């Protein structure tokens, strides 16, 4: 179990909470009371988010030196792990990626948990593992790999030979699914129906580029 101190359960940080879910599943909780941290069992990990909350735990220093480190808190009488603040994660996607990377390291080194994902090659949406669990506003992250970068140029693209080579999907941290170009072509109606689902929130890794690549090259319209 991992306890986070310094995160608030507010709608505007849904992306951060979703990120925690990708990394930890259901094995985490959020505490707002610093005194409560002192009474947690030793086998519970405590992650403190940001310098402000680190100071409340009696830890001082520059955040650049503390970020991604385990520090003993004399105030709490236990070790805590320092990571990025709520505000920085909320407004800067790069900080979210840094947060995920540091959390993976923390969980691997301190808890021996290996979070390396499994990779699968699929041809159609029905082949996602545990397909029945996809939905209810489930996040589905995807990233295209292409032979060029002109999908966003409306004038240049018609004369370009750039193509989507394959796309990788993920809806949990443990699994990644790769779909090649021909599978989209062969099963276009199934993929279009999948991309049109209202119970899935699609998140493009490269935003506009990924959306336009799917639309202009494969004529697949992703609902976001």
CORKA-V484755 format. One record per residue. N is the residue number from 0. PHI is phi in degrees with one decimal (999 if undefined). Layout:
BEGIN
n;phi
N;PHI
N;PHI
END
This chain:
BEGIN
n;phi
0;999
1;-115.6
2;-108.6
3;-104.1
4;-119.8
5;114.6
6;-105.7
7;-114.5
8;-83.2
9;-126.1
10;-56.3
11;-70.9
12;-109.8
13;-57.5
14;-63.7
15;-68.6
16;-61.5
17;-62.3
18;-63.6
19;-60.3
20;-63.7
21;-63.4
22;-83.6
23;-113.6
24;64.7
25;-100.3
26;-89.4
27;-153.2
28;-148.4
29;-122.5
30;-119.1
31;-101.4
32;-106.6
33;-64.3
34;-63.2
35;-65.7
36;-64.0
37;-70.4
38;-104.3
39;-76.8
40;-59.3
41;-65.0
42;-82.6
43;-93.1
44;-79.8
45;-115.6
46;-112.6
47;-103.6
48;-100.6
49;103.6
50;-66.1
51;-56.5
52;-78.1
53;-63.4
54;-63.7
55;-65.0
56;-90.7
57;82.9
58;-108.8
59;-121.7
60;142.4
61;-78.0
62;-62.7
63;-59.8
64;-85.8
65;-85.5
66;-58.6
67;81.1
68;-125.5
69;-96.9
70;-127.2
71;-80.9
72;-101.4
73;-66.1
74;-63.4
75;-95.3
76;72.0
77;-160.5
78;-77.9
79;-134.1
80;-106.5
81;-99.1
82;-141.2
83;-67.7
84;-79.8
85;-57.7
86;-61.9
87;-67.2
88;-70.7
89;-67.9
90;-110.5
91;-131.2
92;-57.9
93;-64.6
94;-69.0
95;-61.7
96;-63.8
97;-64.2
98;-60.4
99;-61.8
100;-60.9
101;-69.8
102;-65.5
103;-59.4
104;-63.4
105;-60.3
106;-67.9
107;-71.9
108;-73.2
109;-85.3
110;-124.0
111;66.0
112;-94.6
113;-99.8
114;-106.3
115;-67.7
116;-75.7
117;-89.1
118;-117.3
119;-129.9
120;-107.5
121;-128.1
122;-114.5
123;-143.0
124;-59.5
125;-65.8
126;-92.5
127;-59.9
128;-62.6
129;51.8
130;-58.6
131;-66.1
132;-83.6
133;-78.3
134;143.2
135;53.5
136;64.8
137;-57.9
138;-78.0
139;-125.7
140;-90.5
141;-141.4
142;-144.5
143;-93.0
144;-115.3
145;-131.7
146;-88.8
147;-165.6
148;-131.7
149;-102.3
150;-58.2
151;-82.9
152;-96.2
153;-60.7
154;-83.0
155;-80.6
156;-60.3
157;-55.8
158;-98.8
159;-99.4
160;-102.7
161;-63.3
162;-139.0
163;-74.5
164;-88.2
165;-160.9
166;-133.0
167;-112.5
168;-116.0
169;-151.0
170;-128.1
171;-150.0
172;-80.7
173;-87.3
174;-138.2
175;-130.6
176;-123.6
177;-105.6
178;-124.3
179;-85.6
180;-57.0
181;-64.2
182;-66.7
183;-64.4
184;-67.2
185;-68.9
186;-124.9
187;-58.6
188;-63.2
189;-65.6
190;-69.5
191;-65.7
192;-62.3
193;-65.8
194;-68.8
195;-95.0
196;-63.7
197;-86.4
198;-92.4
199;-123.2
200;-99.4
201;-86.2
202;-123.4
203;-85.4
204;-60.2
205;-109.5
206;55.1
207;-56.0
208;-61.7
209;-65.9
210;-62.1
211;-70.4
212;-61.8
213;-65.1
214;-74.4
215;-78.6
216;-91.4
217;-107.7
218;57.2
219;-110.3
220;-103.9
221;-90.9
222;-83.4
223;-123.5
END
